[in-house]
Amino acid sequence: MSKSYTNRRLEERETFPMISVMRELMEEQHLIIADHTRKYLKSEITFPGKVVDRTTEARFLKDGDNEVARIVADYKPSGISRDSMREIVNLMKAGAKKFGQEELPEYE
Protein backbone atom coordinates (compact mmCIF):
# COMPACT_ATOMS: atom_id res chain seq x y z
CA MET A 1 0.00 0.00 0.00
CA SER A 2 1.39 3.38 -0.89
CA LYS A 3 1.76 6.15 1.62
CA SER A 4 0.15 9.53 1.19
CA TYR A 5 2.61 12.39 1.43
CA THR A 6 0.13 15.22 0.96
CA ASN A 7 0.45 16.41 4.57
CA ARG A 8 4.14 15.70 4.97
CA ARG A 9 6.38 18.61 5.81
CA LEU A 10 9.22 19.53 3.52
CA GLU A 11 12.52 18.60 5.07
CA GLU A 12 16.00 19.64 4.06
CA ARG A 13 17.92 16.39 3.67
CA GLU A 14 21.26 17.98 2.95
CA THR A 15 22.63 21.02 1.22
CA PHE A 16 21.63 20.51 -2.39
CA PRO A 17 24.77 20.03 -4.51
CA MET A 18 23.57 22.38 -7.24
CA ILE A 19 26.85 22.88 -9.08
CA SER A 20 27.72 19.17 -9.29
CA VAL A 21 24.14 18.23 -10.26
CA MET A 22 24.06 20.88 -12.98
CA ARG A 23 27.45 19.71 -14.29
CA GLU A 24 26.10 16.15 -14.42
CA LEU A 25 22.97 17.38 -16.20
CA MET A 26 25.03 19.19 -18.82
CA GLU A 27 27.34 16.21 -19.38
CA GLU A 28 24.78 13.40 -19.25
CA GLN A 29 21.69 15.34 -20.46
CA HIS A 30 19.42 13.90 -17.73
CA LEU A 31 18.75 14.01 -14.00
CA ILE A 32 16.82 10.78 -13.52
CA ILE A 33 19.89 8.68 -12.85
CA ALA A 34 21.95 11.43 -11.22
CA ASP A 35 23.54 10.26 -7.97
CA HIS A 36 21.52 12.75 -5.92
CA THR A 37 18.24 11.70 -7.56
CA ARG A 38 18.90 7.99 -7.07
CA LYS A 39 19.88 8.56 -3.43
CA TYR A 40 16.42 9.91 -2.54
CA LEU A 41 14.22 8.38 -5.24
CA LYS A 42 12.55 5.58 -3.25
CA SER A 43 11.99 7.69 -0.13
CA GLU A 44 10.60 10.70 -2.01
CA ILE A 45 8.48 9.18 -4.77
CA THR A 46 5.60 6.78 -4.23
CA PHE A 47 5.49 3.99 -6.77
CA PRO A 48 2.20 2.18 -7.34
CA GLY A 49 1.89 -1.58 -7.01
CA LYS A 50 1.44 -4.05 -9.84
CA VAL A 51 -2.27 -3.27 -10.17
CA VAL A 52 -1.52 0.16 -11.64
CA ASP A 53 -0.54 -0.51 -15.23
CA ARG A 54 1.45 2.32 -16.79
CA THR A 55 1.62 0.92 -20.31
CA THR A 56 -0.20 2.58 -23.16
CA GLU A 57 -3.74 1.46 -23.93
CA ALA A 58 -2.59 0.04 -27.27
CA ARG A 59 0.03 -2.14 -25.59
CA PHE A 60 -2.39 -3.14 -22.85
CA LEU A 61 -4.95 -4.28 -25.43
CA LYS A 62 -2.28 -6.04 -27.52
CA ASP A 63 -0.64 -7.92 -24.64
CA GLY A 64 -3.86 -8.62 -22.76
CA ASP A 65 -1.94 -9.91 -19.75
CA ASN A 66 -2.07 -7.83 -16.60
CA GLU A 67 -2.14 -8.11 -12.85
CA VAL A 68 -5.77 -6.97 -12.51
CA ALA A 69 -7.00 -9.79 -14.76
CA ARG A 70 -5.06 -12.30 -12.65
CA ILE A 71 -6.48 -10.93 -9.40
CA VAL A 72 -10.04 -10.98 -10.76
CA ALA A 73 -9.59 -14.52 -12.10
CA ASP A 74 -8.22 -15.73 -8.74
CA TYR A 75 -10.96 -14.06 -6.67
CA LYS A 76 -12.72 -16.30 -4.19
CA PRO A 77 -15.83 -14.96 -2.46
CA SER A 78 -15.68 -14.31 1.27
CA GLY A 79 -16.95 -16.98 3.62
CA ILE A 80 -18.88 -14.34 5.61
CA SER A 81 -22.61 -15.03 5.88
CA ARG A 82 -25.08 -12.61 4.31
CA ASP A 83 -26.40 -11.64 7.77
CA SER A 84 -22.90 -10.85 9.01
CA MET A 85 -22.13 -8.93 5.83
CA ARG A 86 -25.34 -6.90 6.22
CA GLU A 87 -24.39 -6.08 9.83
CA ILE A 88 -20.89 -5.02 8.77
CA VAL A 89 -22.31 -2.78 6.03
CA ASN A 90 -24.75 -1.18 8.47
CA LEU A 91 -21.87 -0.42 10.86
CA MET A 92 -19.87 1.07 8.01
CA LYS A 93 -22.84 3.21 6.91
CA ALA A 94 -23.31 4.50 10.46
CA GLY A 95 -19.62 5.36 10.68
CA ALA A 96 -19.67 7.07 7.30
CA LYS A 97 -22.70 9.20 8.26
CA LYS A 98 -20.78 10.53 11.28
CA PHE A 99 -18.37 12.09 8.80
CA GLY A 100 -20.98 13.41 6.38
CA GLN A 101 -20.95 10.59 3.84
CA GLU A 102 -24.52 9.63 3.00
CA GLU A 103 -23.74 6.48 0.98
CA LEU A 104 -21.04 3.88 0.71
CA PRO A 105 -19.48 3.08 -2.65
CA GLU A 106 -21.18 0.20 -4.48
CA TYR A 107 -20.14 -3.30 -3.47
CA GLU A 108 -21.22 -6.86 -4.13
Secondary structure, DSSP 8 states (H G I E B T S, - for coil): -----TT------S---HHHHHHHHHHHS-STT-HHHHHHHHHHS----TTS--S-HHHHHHH---HHHHHHHH-------HHHHHHHHHHHHHHHHHTT--S-----
